[in-house]
Amino acid sequence: MINITRPEGREKTGPGRFDLGVKRREGAVLFKELLGDVEDSPPPPRALSPVQEAMAAAGVTDRDNARVFSSVMAGRDPLRCLEEIRRFASERRQGEMANVRNLAALLVERLKAVG
């Protein structure tokens, strides 16, 4: 009869399972560590519609403003409207409109001037 001795740290832990030893566990890299950078990366930016961009530029969220922006932009060139919205948003970020109380109304007036 052959006497098989198990190496230290390698004990059978359950049906069909073996303990791989302490050294293997200490040097193991967790799957989560490998994917950490992937999981933490932000989702890709979502494209906004012109109405959503106008609302963000004016700092408003209500549906009434969305209806007004969409009706004003309906008969106008969408690319020119987007340019004006982005210009408006840039000016707002730079603090040029700090004293304006109704940014939505100002943006509507500027969009009406777009051909």
GIFENVEN-V323709 format. One line per field, one symbol per residue. ss: DSSP state (a for helix, b for strand, c for the rest). phi: phi as a letter, one per 30 degrees, with the letter a starting at -180 (. if undefined). Layout:
ss->???
phi->???
This chain:
ss->cccccccccccbbbccbbcccaaaaaacccaaaaaaaaaacccccccccaaaaaaaaaccccaaaaaaaaaaaccccaaaaaaaaaaaaaaaacccccccccaaaaaaaaaaccc
phi->.ccccdddiccdcldibbddjdedddddcdedddcedddddddddcdcdeddddddddicbddddddddddddeccddddddeddddeddddddidcdcddcdddddeddddddd
